Amino acid sequence: METAVVNQQFTYHKKSGYTGFIIAMVCVCMVETVGVSYLLYKWSPFLHWIHLLLSISTILFLILDLRAVNKNPIILQNDELIIKVGLRPAVHIQLSDILEIKSGKLNFENDRKNKEVLDLSLLGFDEPTFEIVLSEPIQNKSKTIQRIFFTVDDERAFYELVNQGRGNH
């Protein structure tokens, strides 16, 4: 008898240094914006305004992405895995389409640049906790995805629930 997994949520940012990294980047961007804007205004007011708009856009993007990371957990519901990392598009995977779930540390460094791999780890230098191998490829934008790397804070509970949903106890 197969049991449906109902609305389980998993965070993916608490064990990473993502929050600290983004806060540091926002601070650096703010200092850089003030300094460069001051220098540019004396040289070219037009370039000053372009730089200021681009800098404010960057700072807003970083803040909104951090907020989205904190507010959008990975969701297991109705036999579907929904992975939405920050402001990036969500990936919907049926649990029955998962061929294998394994440690993301095994093949990540060698395989992360492959065309059929989707890397959803927060920071490019963090190793993901899981790799999902799909039985059938999915389309993501213009890419055909066969494997997905991502991070989950509560590894054990996530692994057990995914396997329970797949019917593998």
C-alpha positions as CSV (number, residue, x, y, z in Angstrom):
1,M,0.0,0.0,0.0
2,E,1.5,3.3,-1.1
3,T,1.0,6.3,1.2
4,A,0.8,9.9,-0.2
5,V,3.2,12.3,1.3
6,V,1.2,15.3,2.5
7,N,2.7,18.8,2.6
8,Q,6.0,18.3,4.2
9,Q,8.3,21.3,4.1
10,F,12.1,21.4,4.3
11,T,14.4,24.3,4.6
12,Y,17.7,24.4,2.6
13,H,19.5,27.6,3.8
14,K,20.0,27.2,7.6
15,K,23.2,25.1,7.4
16,S,24.7,27.1,4.6
17,G,26.4,30.5,4.9
18,Y,24.0,32.0,2.4
19,T,22.3,34.5,4.8
20,G,25.7,35.9,6.0
21,F,27.1,35.9,2.5
22,I,24.1,37.9,1.1
23,I,24.2,40.4,4.1
24,A,27.9,40.9,3.4
25,M,27.3,41.4,-0.3
26,V,24.6,44.0,0.4
27,C,27.0,45.9,2.7
28,V,29.8,45.8,0.2
29,C,27.4,46.9,-2.6
30,M,26.1,49.8,-0.5
31,V,29.7,51.0,0.3
32,E,30.7,50.6,-3.4
33,T,27.6,52.4,-4.6
34,V,28.2,55.4,-2.4
35,G,31.9,55.7,-3.3
36,V,31.6,55.1,-7.0
37,S,28.5,57.2,-7.3
38,Y,30.3,60.1,-5.7
39,L,33.2,59.8,-8.1
40,L,31.0,59.3,-11.2
41,Y,28.8,62.3,-10.3
42,K,31.8,64.6,-10.5
43,W,32.9,63.1,-13.8
44,S,29.6,62.3,-15.5
45,P,26.2,62.8,-13.9
46,F,24.5,60.6,-16.5
47,L,26.8,57.6,-15.7
48,H,26.3,58.3,-12.0
49,W,22.5,57.8,-12.4
50,I,22.9,54.7,-14.5
51,H,25.4,53.2,-11.9
52,L,23.1,54.2,-9.1
53,L,20.0,52.5,-10.7
54,L,22.0,49.3,-11.5
55,S,23.4,49.2,-8.0
56,I,20.1,49.7,-6.3
57,S,18.6,47.0,-8.6
58,T,21.4,44.6,-7.6
59,I,20.9,45.3,-3.9
60,L,17.1,44.8,-4.2
61,F,17.6,41.5,-6.1
62,L,19.9,40.2,-3.3
63,I,17.5,41.2,-0.6
64,L,14.5,39.7,-2.4
65,D,16.4,36.5,-3.2
66,L,17.3,36.2,0.5
67,R,13.7,36.7,1.5
68,A,12.5,34.2,-1.0
69,V,15.1,31.6,0.2
70,N,13.8,32.1,3.8
71,K,10.1,31.9,2.8
72,N,10.1,29.2,0.1
73,P,10.9,25.7,1.5
74,I,11.3,22.6,-0.5
75,I,7.9,20.9,-0.5
76,L,6.8,17.3,-0.6
77,Q,3.1,17.1,-1.2
78,N,0.7,14.8,-3.0
79,D,3.5,12.6,-4.3
80,E,5.3,15.6,-5.9
81,L,8.6,17.3,-5.0
82,I,8.6,21.0,-5.5
83,I,12.0,22.6,-5.4
84,K,12.0,26.4,-5.6
85,V,15.3,28.0,-4.6
86,G,15.0,31.7,-4.0
87,L,13.8,33.6,-7.0
88,R,14.8,30.9,-9.4
89,P,11.9,29.0,-11.2
90,A,10.3,26.1,-9.4
91,V,11.0,22.5,-10.5
92,H,8.2,20.0,-10.1
93,I,9.1,16.3,-9.9
94,Q,6.7,13.4,-9.4
95,L,8.1,11.1,-6.8
96,S,7.4,8.1,-9.1
97,D,9.8,9.8,-11.7
98,I,12.7,9.6,-9.3
99,L,15.0,6.8,-10.3
100,E,17.5,7.3,-7.5
101,I,18.3,9.7,-4.7
102,K,21.9,9.7,-3.5
103,S,24.5,11.9,-1.8
104,G,25.2,15.1,-3.8
105,K,28.8,15.0,-2.7
106,L,29.6,12.0,-4.8
107,N,29.5,13.4,-8.4
108,F,29.0,17.1,-7.9
109,E,32.4,18.5,-8.7
110,N,32.8,16.3,-11.9
111,D,29.2,16.6,-13.1
112,R,27.9,20.0,-12.2
113,K,28.8,21.5,-15.6
114,N,27.1,18.7,-17.6
115,K,24.2,19.9,-19.8
116,E,21.7,17.4,-18.3
117,V,22.5,18.5,-14.7
118,L,20.5,21.2,-12.9
119,D,22.5,22.7,-9.9
120,L,20.1,24.2,-7.3
121,S,22.6,24.5,-4.5
122,L,22.6,28.0,-3.0
123,L,26.2,28.9,-3.3
124,G,28.3,27.6,-6.1
125,F,31.0,26.5,-3.7
126,D,28.8,24.6,-1.3
127,E,28.4,20.9,-1.9
128,P,24.7,19.8,-2.2
129,T,23.3,17.2,0.1
130,F,21.4,15.3,-2.6
131,E,21.5,14.3,-6.2
132,I,18.2,13.1,-7.8
133,V,18.4,11.0,-10.9
134,L,15.2,11.0,-12.9
135,S,13.8,8.1,-14.8
136,E,12.6,10.4,-17.6
137,P,14.2,13.8,-18.4
138,I,12.3,17.0,-17.7
139,Q,12.4,20.3,-19.6
140,N,13.7,23.3,-17.7
141,K,13.7,26.4,-19.9
142,S,15.7,25.1,-23.0
143,K,17.6,22.4,-21.1
144,T,16.7,18.7,-20.8
145,I,17.4,17.7,-17.2
146,Q,18.2,14.2,-16.1
147,R,19.9,14.9,-12.7
148,I,19.3,17.6,-10.1
149,F,21.7,18.6,-7.3
150,F,20.3,20.5,-4.2
151,T,20.6,21.0,-0.5
152,V,18.2,20.1,2.4
153,D,18.8,20.9,6.0
154,D,17.1,17.8,7.5
155,E,18.7,15.2,5.3
156,R,17.5,12.1,7.0
157,A,13.8,13.0,7.2
158,F,13.8,14.2,3.6
159,Y,15.5,11.0,2.4
160,E,13.1,8.8,4.3
161,L,10.0,10.7,3.1
162,V,11.1,10.7,-0.6
163,N,11.8,7.0,-0.5
164,Q,8.4,6.4,1.3
165,G,6.7,8.4,-1.4
166,R,8.5,6.4,-4.1
167,G,7.3,3.2,-2.5
168,N,10.9,2.1,-1.5
169,H,11.0,1.4,2.3
